[in-house]
Amino acid sequence: MGKNFDEANKLFTSPDDTIKDYLTSFIRCQNKYQLCALVLCILIDNGFDPDWLNLEYAPIDKIDRIEKIVNECDININRQRQRADLKYCFKTLELTYLKKQGNLYIMIHDKIHEMAAFLYGQHFTECFIKYAPTSFVLDHYRFPSCKTKENDNIITLSEYMSEEYLNRMIRNLKEGDVIGTLNNKNLVVDTFRAEIINIFQHDPVVRSALNPFCRNKWYKPYFIRTTPLIEAATQGFSDIVKVLIDLKCDVNIINYLGKSPLFKACEGGHIAVVKLLLDNAANLLVCDDHGLSLLHMSCLNGHLGVVKLLLDKSFKMFKKKKLRQSLFLTAGELGQKDYIKRLKNGVNVSLIDRQGRSPLYLACKEGHTNIVKQLLEKHADVSRCNNRGQSPLIVACKGGFEDIVGLLLKMNANVNKKCKDGRASLHFACKGGYSSVVERLLQYKANVSQVGWAEQSPFYIACEGGGHIDVVNVLLDNNADILFRDKYKRSPFYAACEMGYTHMVRLLLEHSADVYECDKFGTSPLHAACKGGHEEVVKLLLQENADVNQCDKYGQSPLHIACKGNDVEDGLKTYDQGYREIVNILLEKNADVTLCDNQGFTPMNVAKAFGNFDIQSLISVKQS
């Protein structure tokens, strides 16, 4: 009984481990009939009918597979007794590992199917390589020399099984599964890749499977998920790409996302593949469904070598065609004649995608300094903003990329350019706490008084956004106004108190911050500190003689606010011991426990309403 309880407890506490133990026990205990029943349900597509064990009733396309799987489990399917024992095992496993749909048995749950397939795929390696779905074989089996970062659910192949694996891939190719074979992580092994290339070059059946993807073939690009050439370019295998090009695969075919083999090669930074495709007339002008060009994608992912190659190749084409066409032209750009007029010193690299982002914008956003240099040398437009009005300088400041900020400023980027919400580069640098970037912007005359949509200054942002003391000091050295208030009449000092940045509050008090100021709702810094539960800030404010009984427009004092505790979050009342200490501090400063707010509630009423019993006790002692 105790053992059964322990097993049940383990099942609920570690269900995956428990199920794996049970599945492994079929191998360990040599229960070949139950093991065979599970393997049949895994390897036979869409379920298994036990009547198929009598092969004359089995579907013709499954007879060979059933016979070989059963033989692998050391069961003679031609012997009636063994066949009957195996058939009976399906019933014994029903509702534990198997379930019945009509006459077919399948695994009871996808998770159990996955675990069992992996465990038995190690024990019956040859059987699984031959008969498991291609996706399972590709996902789980690796050559010993295949260096990947994968750790979980990987089965290393022996030398003999490597031959079986190759045979399976050849069979897949001959059956027309070219794409599945190329989407194979074992292709990093040179010898295996050489074998696949040899099959492509010399097997007429495999070559005929490539016909739908060859040039001058009818196809609907937006119905194509992928092609052999797209897969090879994605993986970065230039030798396979060359073979496919030699076999007349279309280098400009695009998938349903608008991506061509060249696009995928640029996306992955596979420079050898990019060169090969460009040398074979791959289209430089292709853009995906989001309007991203080859240059966009290379800049976004930081592939400097590809960027240089694209710029060089497109510039040569530009000169050769004598302005007859614009390069990297996206749908939705200006008419060709108008666009060409804007080309001055070489290739225009300031095209935009559907979000209004240029290649320079993306390179600045991701912090790719060397790519930014390349684009600026090609006269990329530093003022080109995205659809939200954010310039390359703004996103560089947002990421804290000081070197890029310096490059853009040297190219006369507008340091005070606002995005659509009114914020400029200095706001974003202050919010991120990038003091060196802030200093650089101020050297180029950034406006410390510029405000965003909520009329918040860079100084306010620095105080509120993370308590960036270094940034605040830089701004103070540049005459930032610490008393400037936003549209809600909240000052930087109020924001620091609200957020609980004790060191910031102390610094601002040293610069004559006003502890009595209130926002448009009559809320003082002390109210804000009490609401946030910031005990140390409350102490600092009271040391500066903050009015402990000052009420907001709702008639609530700081004590009313502190008595609420954490207020209400997600519908659940919560309580923090810190609020008890704040209430205690306020009472020691003679906070008035009899004050009523506009609804007639005293601090005691508020504490009761929010169920803060410790606070009720403190107030009761004060009242007595």
N, C-alpha and C positions, 0 to 999 in steps of 0.2 A: 504493500500500500504506500509506504514511504517512497519507494522508487517511482511509482506512478505519479505521486505528487511532485517529486523532483522533476520528472520529465515534463509534466504539465506546466510547472513553473518556468522551466527553461524555454518551453515553446512560446510562452507569452513574453518573456523578458528578452530572448534572443531568437526570434522566429527563423531568421535566415540561417543561422548556424545550426539550429535544430533540424531544419528541413534538409540541409546539406548532409548532416550526419546520417539521417535516415536514408537518403538517396545513395550515399556511399556504402551503407550497410548491405545493400543488395549486391554490391561487388565483393565486399569483404566476406560476407556470409555465403558467397557463391550460390545465391538464389537465382539461378540462370533463367528460370521461367519468368519470374516477375521482372527481372532485368530486361529480358528480351521484349516483353510486352511494352515496357516504357520506351525502349529504343525504337520499336516499330511505330509507336504513336508520335515520336519525335521526328523520325526520318521519312515517314510516309505522309505526303502532302494532304492536308485537309481531313485528317483522321484515318483510323484503321478499323475495318470490319473484321472481327475474329473469324468469320466464315471464309475469309480470303486465305486462311491457312490451308484450306483445301484449294490448291492452286487452280483448279478448273473453274472456281467461282471468282477468282481474282481478276481485276482489270488487266488486259494484255500488257499495258505499259508498266504495270507494277509487279508482274510475276517475277522477273529476274531480280529486282531489288529485294522483294520479300524473301525469296529463297536464299540470297546471299547474306542478308542480315541475320536470318535465323541460323544459318550455318555458322556464322561468326560467333554466335552465342552457344555453339556446340550442341545444337538441338537438331535432330533429324526430322525434318518436316514430313518426310514420307512415312514415318512410323506413326500409326494411329494413336498409340498411347501417349507418346510425347506431344503429338499435335493436340490431343484432348487436354493434357495437363497445361499446355501453354494457353489454350483457349479459356480454360477455367480461371487462369491468373488475371485475365482482364476484369472478371467479376470481383475478384478479391481486392483489386486496386481501385474499384469504383468508389467515388466519393472521398477518397483519400488523396490519390494522385491523378486519377482519371475521372472524366465525366462522360456520359453518353449523350450523343445527339443523334436521334434516330437509331440507326444500326451502327454508327461510327463512334469509336472512342477517341477522345482527344485529351490533352493535359488539362487538368482542372483549372489552372491559372497560368497566365503568361509568365509570371515571375518564376513559378516552379518549372515551367517549360524551359526557361532561360538557364536556370541553375542546373537542371538535369542534363540539358544539351552540353553544357560546358564540362561537367563532370564525366559524362559518358564519352564525350568527344576526346578525352584524354585516354580512356581505357580502350575504346574501339576506334583508334585514330584512322586506320585505313578505311574502315567502313564509313566513317563520317566524312572523310575527304571525298570519297566516291559519291555518296548519296545525300549528304546534308545540303541545304540550300546554299547557293553561291555566297550569299551575304554572310552566312555563318563561317564558311571556310575563309573568306577574306578577312573577317573581323578577328578571328581567333588563332589562326595558324601562322607561325613565323619561322623563317629559317634561322639557324643559330647565328649566322653572321649579320642578321638584320638588326641594325642598331636603331631602336626607337625608344621614345620616352614612355611607352605604355608599360604598365605594371600589372594591371588587373586583367584576369580572364584571357591570358595569352598562353598558348600551347606551343612549345618549341619542338620543331620537327627533327626527327632523326635523319640520317643520310638516306636510309631506305625510303622513309616516308616523304622525303623531299622529291624523290622521283615520282611517287604517287601524286603529290601535289602538282608537279609540272604536268603530268598526264591529265589531271582534272582541268587545269587551265587550258590546255590544248583542246580538250573536248569542248569546253565552254566556247572557245573561239570558233571551232568548227560548227557549233550549234548556233552561231551568230551573236554570242554574248561578248562582243568586242569591248564594249564600254565597261562592263563589269570586270573584265580581265585587266584593263588599264587602270582602273580605280583600285589599285592593289599596292599595299605598303611594302610588300616584298620586292617590288621592282627596284628598290634602292640597292639590291644585291646585283652586282654587275653580271654574274654568270647567269642568273635567272632572266635578267633583262635581255641578255644576248640570245637566250633560247627563244624568248618571245619574238624578238626582232627577226630571228631566223625563220620562224613560222610565218610571220607576215610576208617575208620576202619569197618564200618558196612553196607555200601551201596554197594551191588554187582555191580550195574551199574557203579558207580563211580570207583570202583576198576578195573573193566574191561577196563576203559579208560586209565589205567596206563600200560596196557599190552605192548604197543609198546616201553615202556621205561624200561622194566624189563630185568634182566640178561638172557643171551642166546637167545636174540631176534636179528633178523637180522636188521641191520641199517647201513646207511652210515654216519659216524660221521661228515664229512665235509659238509653235507647237512642239519645238524641239527642246527637250530638257538638257541634253548634252550630246556631244559627238566624240568619236575617238580622238580627234585632234584637239578638241577642247580639253579632254581629260589629260592627255599627254602634256599639253602646255601648262595646265594647272599643276601637275606634278613636277614639272620642270625637267623632263627627260628629253634633252635635245636630240639624242640618237633616235628615239622612237618618233619624235616629231619629224625628223628628216626622212625616215622611212615612209611615214604616212604622207608626207608631201610628195615624195617620189612616186607613191602609189596614187597620186592625183586627188588626194583628199582636199576638199575645198578649204582654203586658208581663211576665207572671209565669211564662212557660215556663222550665223549667230544663234544663240539659244533664246529661250522665252524671256530672259531678262535683258536681251539686247547685247549680250557679251560674246565677243569673238575669241578665237584662240589667242590672238595678240593681246586682247584686253586681259584675259586670265593670266597670261605670262607677265604682263606689266604689273598686275595686281599682286602676283607672287614674287616679283623681283627677279625672275629667271632671265638674266641678261643674255645668255647664250641662245635661249629659245626666242627671245625678242629679236635678236640679230638675224636668226635664221628665217623667221617669219617676214621680217621687213625685206630681206633679200629675195623673198619669193612673193612680192607684190601684195603683202597684207595691207589692208586699208588703215591708214593713219587717222581717218576722220571718224571712226566709229565711236559712238557714245551709248551708254546703257540706258535703261528706262528712267533713271534718275537724272539723266543729262550729264553724267560724269564721263569725261573723256579719258584717253589713255594717260595724258599728262596729269589730270586730276588724281587718278588712282595711284599713279607712281609717287606723286607728291604726298598724298595722304598716308601712304605706307612707308615713306622714307627711303625709297629705292633710288639713291643718288645716281648709280651707274645707268639705270634705265632712263632717268630724267635727262642725263647728258646725251644719251643715245637718241632719244626722241627729238630733243632740241636740235641736235646736229643733223639728223636725217630730215627733219621737216624744213630746216633752213636751206639745205641743199635743194630740196624739192621746190621750195619757194623761189629760189634763184633760177632754177631750171625752167619753171613754168612762167616766169616773168609776170607774176601777179595775176595769173589767170584764175587762180582759186585761192581761197584762204584756208589755212591749215587749222586743224582741231575745231572746225566750224560745227557748232551744235544747232539743232533745230530750235527755232525761236530766236536766233540771233538776227542782227540787222540783215538787210538784203546784201547780196554779194558785193555789189558795186560800192555801197556805203561802207561796208566792212573793210574792203580793201583800201579805201581812202585813209583809214585809221592806222594802217600799217606804215610805220615810219622806218625804224632801224632794225629790220629783220623780222622775225616771227612774232606775232602777237600771242602773248601767253596769259592774257587777262580774260579769257573766256569764262563764262559762268555756267553752273549747273542749274537745276530747277529751283534750288534754294538760294541762287544768286552768289554762290561761292566760286571764287577763282582758284586756280592752282596755288597761287601765292597765299591766299587766305588759308587753304588747307595745310600748306607747309608751315605757316606761322602758327596755326592752331595746334599742330602736333609737335612743334619745336624742332623741326629739321633745319638747322642753321645752314648747312652746306647747300641744301636745295634752295633755300631762300636766296643765297648768294648767286646761284646759277640763274634763277628767275629774274633777279634784279639786273644781272648783266644783260639779260635779254629784254630789258625795259618793261618788266611787268608793272602793271598799274597799282601803285601803293594805295590809291584812294578808292579802289573798287570795293564796295561793301556788299554784304549779303542782303537778303530780303528783309532782315531785321535792322539793317543800317549799321551792322558791326563791320568795322574795317579790319584789315590785316593787323594794324597796330593794336587795336582793341583786343583781339584774340591773343596776340602775343603777350600783352600785358596781363590778360586773364590767366595765362599759363605761367607767368613769371619768367619768360625767356628773355633775359636781359640782353644777350648778344643780338638776338633778332630785333628787339626793340631799338637797339643802337643802329643797326643796319637800316631800318625803316626810317628812323629820324634823320639819318644822314641823306636819305633820298627824299627829304622834305615831306614826309608823311605829316598830315595835319594832327598835331598833338591834342587839339581841343575839339576834334570832330566828334559829334554826338551820335549815338545810335537812336533808334526810334523811341526808346524810353527815357531819353534825355541824358543818359550817363555817357561819360567820355572815358578815355584810356586811364586817366588818373583814378577814377572811381574803381575800376576793376583791379588795378594794381594795389590800391589801398585795401580792398576787400580781401585780396589774397595774402596780404601782409608782406609784399615784396618791396622791402625798403630800398634796395639798390635800384629797382626799376622806377620807384617813385622819385628818387633823386635824379635819375636820368631824365625823366619827363619834366621835372621842375627846371632842369638846366635848359630845356627847350621851351621854357615859358608856359608850362601847363598852368591852367587857371585853377587855383586852390579854392576859389569861391563858386565854381561851376556846380549847378545842381541838376539832379535827375528828375524823373516824373513826380516823385514825392517830395521834391525840393530838398533832397538830402545832399549835403556837401560831401566831398571826399573825406573830410575830417570826421563827419558823422559816421560814414561807412567804416572807417578805420576803428572807431570806438565801438561800434555795434557788431561788426562782422567777425571779430575774433580777438578783440583786445590786443591789437598789434602795437605794442608799446614803441617799437623802433620806428614804425611808420608815423605814429602820432608825434614823436619827437622831431622827425624830419619836417612834418607839416607845421609844427609850432615854430620851428626855426625859419619857416617861410611865411610867417605871419598869418597862419590859418585862424579864422574867427571861431573861438570855442563857444561863443554865445549864439551863433547862427542856428535858427530853428527850422525844422521841416514844416510841411503843410499841416501837420498835427500839433505844431508848436512844441515839438520835442527837441531838446538840444543834444549834442554829443554826450554831455554829462548825464543826462537822463538815460540815454541808451546804454551807457556803461553801467549805471546802477541797475537798470532792468536786466542786463545780461549777467550781472554779478562779477564783473571784472575788477576785483579789489585793487590791484596794482594800478589800473587805469583810473579808477575813481580817486585814488590817492594823488596821482599825478595831476589830474584836472583840478583838484582842490588846491594844489600848490599854485595853480595858475588862475586862482580866483573864480572858480566855478560857483554858481549860485545854487545853494541848497534849497532855496525857497521857491524856485521857479516851478511853474505848473504847465502842463500841456493844455490843449483846448477842452479837455474834460475835467480840468481842475486837479489832475493827478500829479503829485509831487514825486521827486526822486525817491523819497522815503516810502511812499506808496508802492512804487515800482519794485524797490528792493524787498519790501515785505511780501509782495505777491510772488516774487520769484524764490523766496525762501533763502535769501542771501544774507546770512547772519553777520558776516564780517563787514559787509557794505553797510548794513543797518547801524552797526557800532560806529563806523567812521562818520556817517551822517549825523548821528546823535552827538558825537564829539564836536561836530561843527555847529551844534545848536539847532539842528533841524527841528521844526515844529512838530511835536509828537501828536498834537491834536488837530492838525490842519486837515480839513475835510475837502473831498472832491465835490463835483457838481451833483453827485448822488447822495451827498451828506455822509459819506463813509470816511472814517479816519483810518490811519495806518493800522490801528488795532483791529478794526472791522476786517480789513483785508487779511491780516495775519490769522485771524480766527477761522477763516475759511480753510486753512491748510492748503493742500494741493488743489483745492476746488474740485472740479469734476472732469475726468478724462475718459473718453470712450464710454460714457454712461456709468462708470464705476467710480465711487468715491474712494480716494486714496489719502493717506496720511503720512506726513514726514515729521520725524522727531524734531527736525530743525525749526519747524514753525512754533513748537512749544517754547524753544529757547528764545525765539524772536519775541513772542508774546511776553515772556518773562522780562526781557530787556526793556520792552516798551512800558510795562507796568512799573519797573524800577525807575523809569523816567517820568512817572506820574501820568501815564496815559489815562484819559478819562473813561472809566468803564460804564458811565451812565449816558454817554452820548448816543443819541438816536439818529439813524440815517433818515432819508426822506420817506421811507416806508415804516418808520417807527421802530426799527430793529436796533437793539443794543448789541455790543460785542458778544454778550452772553447768548443772546438769541441766535446770533450767527453761528457760534460754536456748537450750539445744540442742533441747529438745522443741518450742519455738516457732520455731526456725530463725532466731534473732536473732544473726547471726554477729559483728556489730560489738561486741555486748555480751559475747559469748564471749571476744573478743580482750581486752577491758578486764579481765575477770575473770582471764584467764590471766596478764596482766601483773602483776596484784595478787598472784596466788598465787606467782609467781616471785620 
